[in-house]
Amino acid sequence: MALLEVKNLTVDFHIPEGILRALDGINFTLREGEVLGIVGESGSGKSTTALAIMNLLPTPSGKIKKGEIFFKDEPLLANIDKLRGKEITMVFQNPLNSLNPSLKIGQQLIEVLQEHMGMNEKEALLESIETLKMMGIPAPETMIDRYPFEFSGGMRQRVMIAMAMLCKPQLLIADEPTTALDVTIQAQILRIFKNLRKSTRTSIIFISHDLSVIAQIADRVLIMYAGKILETSEVKNLFKNPLHPYTQGLLKSIPAFSKTEGKKLYSIPGNVPNLLDPPSGCVFHPRCPYIKEICKKAAPPLFKVGNSNVSCWLYKGADEL
């Protein structure tokens, strides 16, 4: 069953230089208990997707131009103020920007439980300590009385995950939660997410620019580029049989030290397009090694290839969605 359904979502940013289309008619679903990975370069629309779902687009510049979002078959945005923080939560990339530096960690956790769960202070304190313990924070009874600046980057991220999970949400959006962390701490945070999916039925949207991270956590993957979804696939199938030339390029760019020693690391030629003046036709065609004439003229629809969906004219003749 689909917990979340996004239909034809289009987001514009009105900036002094003009109208920037950050999302251009994207469609996807998230199933109950599923971890959905969203991958793409900076500027692909990953974070904008998350902010649109949470109704946290920067105002007044960011606007949902068209499209619909459904949560449990009900229109989401009409009810988001009631759902945000309780049934739908989000972990941001930089926890230091998300935590109040002037309040102790315990105060911030307790406020969430009092606001959304109606707990008294004693109940909220006990639940907060238990959740911190579940996140692997040592001596939570002591740490709960500390300020955010007294925690390391990895510990602050654990606190943010704890805060997001306090109300046992049905949907958790994690926006690049491991990007600013070193490899060892990154592995610990990923282990927390893996444990969460085993111990809860929370569905997770996990956003990253790193396919190797997505491989460890996701069931299914969306590949985004210039505000569009270019490919959707089960994670194992994506690594075994990538369809879109952009996906193939991303996978070729992952370092494999045993195979690349002494060789130049592969990178996709060209640059991400300027979304104030996007290319005609397929948004990836200026960088694509398999470009055809039709690619310059018409944006490809999604074609169904096996269990995957791909937006590429190379698969014309497959079943169009």
C-alpha positions as CSV (number, residue, x, y, z in Angstrom):
1,M,0.0,0.0,0.0
2,A,1.2,3.5,-0.9
3,L,1.8,5.7,2.2
4,L,2.8,8.7,0.1
5,E,2.0,9.5,-3.4
6,V,3.4,12.5,-5.4
7,K,1.7,13.4,-8.7
8,N,3.0,15.8,-11.3
9,L,4.7,17.9,-8.6
10,T,6.1,21.2,-10.1
11,V,7.9,23.8,-8.0
12,D,9.1,27.2,-9.2
13,F,11.4,29.7,-7.5
14,H,10.7,33.4,-8.3
15,I,14.1,35.0,-8.1
16,P,15.4,38.4,-9.4
17,E,16.9,36.7,-12.5
18,G,13.6,35.0,-13.5
19,I,11.6,31.9,-12.7
20,L,13.6,28.8,-11.9
21,R,11.8,25.5,-12.2
22,A,13.3,23.4,-9.5
23,L,10.9,20.4,-10.0
24,D,9.3,19.7,-13.3
25,G,6.3,17.3,-13.0
26,I,7.8,14.5,-10.8
27,N,5.8,11.4,-9.9
28,F,6.6,8.7,-7.3
29,T,5.1,6.6,-4.5
30,L,6.5,5.5,-1.1
31,R,5.2,2.2,0.3
32,E,4.6,1.5,3.9
33,G,7.7,0.3,5.6
34,E,9.9,1.1,2.6
35,V,13.2,3.0,2.4
36,L,13.2,5.1,-0.8
37,G,16.5,6.6,-1.8
38,I,16.7,9.8,-3.9
39,V,20.0,10.5,-5.6
40,G,21.4,13.2,-7.8
41,E,23.9,16.0,-8.1
42,S,23.6,19.3,-6.3
43,G,20.7,21.2,-7.8
44,S,18.9,18.2,-9.0
45,G,15.8,18.9,-6.9
46,K,16.3,16.3,-4.1
47,S,16.0,18.7,-1.1
48,T,13.3,20.8,-2.9
49,T,11.2,17.6,-3.1
50,A,11.6,17.1,0.7
51,L,10.7,20.7,1.5
52,A,7.7,20.6,-0.8
53,I,6.4,17.5,1.0
54,M,6.9,19.2,4.3
55,N,5.4,22.5,3.0
56,L,8.6,24.2,4.1
57,L,9.6,25.8,0.8
58,P,11.2,29.2,1.4
59,T,8.7,32.0,1.1
60,P,7.7,34.0,-0.8
61,S,10.0,32.8,-3.6
62,G,9.3,29.1,-3.6
63,K,5.8,28.0,-4.8
64,I,4.2,24.7,-5.8
65,K,3.1,25.6,-9.3
66,K,1.0,22.4,-9.8
67,G,0.7,18.8,-8.7
68,E,-0.7,16.9,-5.8
69,I,0.7,15.1,-2.8
70,F,-1.3,12.4,-0.9
71,F,-0.6,10.9,2.5
72,K,-2.6,7.8,3.3
73,D,-4.9,8.6,0.3
74,E,-5.7,12.1,1.8
75,P,-4.4,15.4,0.4
76,L,-1.3,16.2,2.4
77,L,-0.8,19.9,2.2
78,A,-4.3,20.7,3.5
79,N,-3.4,18.8,6.7
80,I,0.4,19.2,6.9
81,D,0.3,21.5,10.0
82,K,-1.3,18.7,12.0
83,L,0.9,16.0,10.6
84,R,4.3,17.7,10.6
85,G,6.4,16.9,13.6
86,K,4.2,14.0,14.6
87,E,3.3,11.6,11.7
88,I,5.8,13.2,9.3
89,T,9.2,14.3,10.4
90,M,12.5,15.4,8.9
91,V,16.2,15.2,9.7
92,F,18.3,17.9,8.0
93,Q,21.9,17.8,6.8
94,N,23.3,20.2,9.4
95,P,21.9,19.5,12.9
96,L,23.6,22.6,14.4
97,N,21.3,24.8,12.3
98,S,18.2,22.8,13.4
99,L,18.8,22.7,17.1
100,N,18.3,25.8,19.3
101,P,21.7,26.7,20.6
102,S,20.3,28.4,23.7
103,L,18.3,25.5,25.0
104,K,19.5,22.2,26.5
105,I,18.9,19.1,24.4
106,G,16.4,17.8,27.0
107,Q,14.3,20.9,26.9
108,Q,14.0,20.6,23.1
109,L,13.1,16.9,23.2
110,I,10.5,17.4,26.0
111,E,8.8,20.2,24.1
112,V,8.2,17.9,21.1
113,L,6.5,15.3,23.3
114,Q,4.5,17.8,25.2
115,E,3.3,19.6,22.0
116,H,2.5,16.5,19.9
117,M,1.9,13.7,22.4
118,G,0.3,15.6,25.3
119,M,2.8,14.2,27.8
120,N,3.6,15.8,31.1
121,E,7.2,16.8,31.8
122,K,8.2,13.7,33.8
123,E,6.7,11.4,31.1
124,A,8.4,13.3,28.3
125,L,11.8,13.3,30.1
126,L,11.7,9.5,30.6
127,E,10.7,9.0,26.9
128,S,13.4,11.3,25.7
129,I,16.1,9.5,27.7
130,E,14.9,6.2,26.3
131,T,15.0,7.5,22.7
132,L,18.5,8.9,23.2
133,K,19.6,5.5,24.5
134,M,18.1,3.8,21.4
135,M,20.2,6.2,19.2
136,G,23.4,5.0,20.9
137,I,24.1,8.1,22.9
138,P,26.1,7.1,26.0
139,A,24.9,8.2,29.5
140,P,21.7,9.8,28.1
141,E,20.6,10.8,31.7
142,T,23.6,13.1,31.8
143,M,23.8,14.1,28.2
144,I,20.2,15.3,28.1
145,D,21.3,18.3,30.3
146,R,23.9,19.5,27.8
147,Y,23.6,22.2,25.1
148,P,24.0,21.4,21.4
149,F,27.5,22.9,21.1
150,E,28.7,20.3,23.7
151,F,28.0,17.5,21.3
152,S,30.1,16.3,18.4
153,G,28.7,16.4,14.9
154,G,27.8,12.7,14.9
155,M,26.1,13.0,18.4
156,R,24.1,16.1,17.2
157,Q,22.9,14.1,14.3
158,R,21.8,11.3,16.6
159,V,19.9,13.8,18.7
160,M,18.1,15.0,15.5
161,I,17.2,11.5,14.6
162,A,16.0,11.0,18.2
163,M,13.9,14.1,17.9
164,A,12.4,13.0,14.6
165,M,11.5,9.6,16.0
166,L,10.1,10.7,19.4
167,C,6.4,10.6,18.2
168,K,7.0,7.3,16.2
169,P,6.2,8.9,12.8
170,Q,4.9,7.0,9.9
171,L,7.2,8.9,7.5
172,L,10.7,10.2,8.1
173,I,12.6,12.3,5.5
174,A,16.4,12.3,6.0
175,D,18.0,15.0,3.8
176,E,21.7,14.0,3.4
177,P,22.1,13.2,7.1
178,T,25.6,11.7,6.7
179,T,27.2,14.2,4.3
180,A,29.0,16.3,6.8
181,L,30.3,13.3,8.8
182,D,33.5,11.3,8.5
183,V,33.3,7.8,7.2
184,T,33.3,6.1,10.6
185,I,30.5,8.2,12.1
186,Q,28.7,7.9,8.8
187,A,28.6,4.2,9.2
188,Q,27.3,4.5,12.7
189,I,24.5,6.8,11.6
190,L,23.6,4.4,8.8
191,R,23.4,1.6,11.3
192,I,20.9,3.6,13.3
193,F,18.7,4.0,10.3
194,K,19.0,0.3,9.6
195,N,18.0,-0.5,13.1
196,L,15.0,1.9,12.9
197,R,13.6,0.1,9.9
198,K,13.9,-3.2,11.7
199,S,12.3,-2.0,15.0
200,T,9.6,0.3,13.6
201,R,7.3,0.5,10.6
202,T,8.4,4.0,9.8
203,S,8.8,4.6,6.0
204,I,11.9,6.6,5.1
205,I,12.8,8.9,2.3
206,F,16.7,9.0,2.3
207,I,18.2,11.7,0.2
208,S,21.9,11.5,-0.8
209,H,24.3,12.4,-3.6
210,D,26.2,9.2,-2.7
211,L,25.1,6.0,-4.4
212,S,27.3,3.9,-2.2
213,V,25.4,5.2,0.9
214,I,22.0,4.5,-0.9
215,A,23.1,1.0,-1.7
216,Q,23.4,0.2,2.1
217,I,20.0,1.6,3.2
218,A,17.4,1.8,0.4
219,D,15.0,-0.7,-1.1
220,R,14.2,1.4,-4.2
221,V,15.9,4.4,-5.8
222,L,14.9,7.5,-7.7
223,I,17.6,9.1,-9.9
224,M,17.0,12.9,-10.2
225,Y,18.5,15.4,-12.6
226,A,17.6,19.1,-13.2
227,G,14.3,18.8,-11.5
228,K,13.2,15.5,-13.2
229,I,13.2,11.8,-12.4
230,L,15.3,10.0,-14.9
231,E,15.1,6.5,-13.5
232,T,13.4,4.5,-10.8
233,S,14.5,1.0,-9.8
234,E,14.9,-1.5,-7.1
235,V,18.3,-0.8,-5.5
236,K,19.9,-4.2,-6.4
237,N,18.7,-3.9,-10.0
238,L,20.0,-0.4,-10.3
239,F,23.5,-1.5,-9.5
240,K,23.3,-4.6,-11.7
241,N,21.6,-3.1,-14.7
242,P,21.5,0.8,-14.7
243,L,19.4,2.0,-17.7
244,H,19.7,5.7,-18.0
245,P,23.1,7.1,-19.3
246,Y,23.1,9.5,-16.3
247,T,22.8,6.6,-13.9
248,Q,25.5,4.7,-15.7
249,G,27.7,7.8,-15.4
250,L,27.1,8.1,-11.7
251,L,28.0,4.5,-11.1
252,K,31.2,4.8,-13.2
253,S,32.1,7.7,-11.0
254,I,32.2,5.7,-7.8
255,P,35.9,5.0,-6.9
256,A,36.8,1.3,-6.9
257,F,40.4,1.4,-5.6
258,S,41.3,-2.2,-6.7
259,K,40.3,-1.3,-10.3
260,T,41.3,2.4,-10.6
261,E,44.7,2.5,-9.1
262,G,46.8,4.7,-11.3
263,K,43.9,5.6,-13.5
264,K,42.0,8.9,-13.8
265,L,38.7,8.9,-12.0
266,Y,35.8,9.0,-14.3
267,S,33.5,12.0,-14.3
268,I,30.4,12.8,-16.4
269,P,31.4,15.4,-19.0
270,G,29.8,18.9,-18.9
271,N,27.9,20.6,-16.2
272,V,24.4,20.6,-14.7
273,P,22.2,22.9,-16.8
274,N,21.1,26.4,-15.8
275,L,17.5,25.9,-14.7
276,L,16.7,29.5,-15.6
277,D,17.3,28.5,-19.2
278,P,17.1,24.6,-19.3
279,P,17.9,22.7,-22.5
280,S,15.1,21.7,-24.9
281,G,14.1,18.1,-25.1
282,C,15.8,15.8,-22.7
283,V,17.5,17.7,-19.9
284,F,20.5,15.4,-20.0
285,H,21.1,15.5,-23.7
286,P,24.0,18.1,-23.6
287,R,26.0,15.6,-21.5
288,C,24.8,12.3,-23.0
289,P,27.2,10.0,-25.0
290,Y,24.2,8.4,-26.8
291,I,22.5,11.6,-28.0
292,K,20.0,11.3,-30.9
293,E,18.3,14.1,-32.8
294,I,15.0,13.5,-31.0
295,C,16.7,14.0,-27.7
296,K,17.2,17.7,-28.6
297,K,13.6,18.2,-29.5
298,A,11.3,16.2,-27.2
299,A,11.5,15.3,-23.5
300,P,11.2,11.5,-23.3
301,P,8.3,10.0,-21.3
302,L,8.9,7.2,-18.7
303,F,9.3,3.8,-20.3
304,K,8.8,0.6,-18.3
305,V,11.7,-1.7,-18.7
306,G,11.4,-4.9,-16.6
307,N,10.8,-3.6,-13.0
308,S,12.4,-0.3,-13.7
309,N,11.1,3.0,-15.2
310,V,13.4,5.1,-17.3
311,S,13.1,8.5,-19.1
312,C,15.3,8.0,-22.2
313,W,14.6,7.7,-25.9
314,L,17.0,4.7,-26.1
315,Y,14.1,2.7,-24.7
316,K,11.5,3.8,-27.2
317,G,9.5,0.7,-28.0
318,A,9.3,-0.4,-24.4
319,D,6.0,0.1,-22.6
320,E,5.3,3.8,-22.1
321,L,3.8,4.6,-18.7
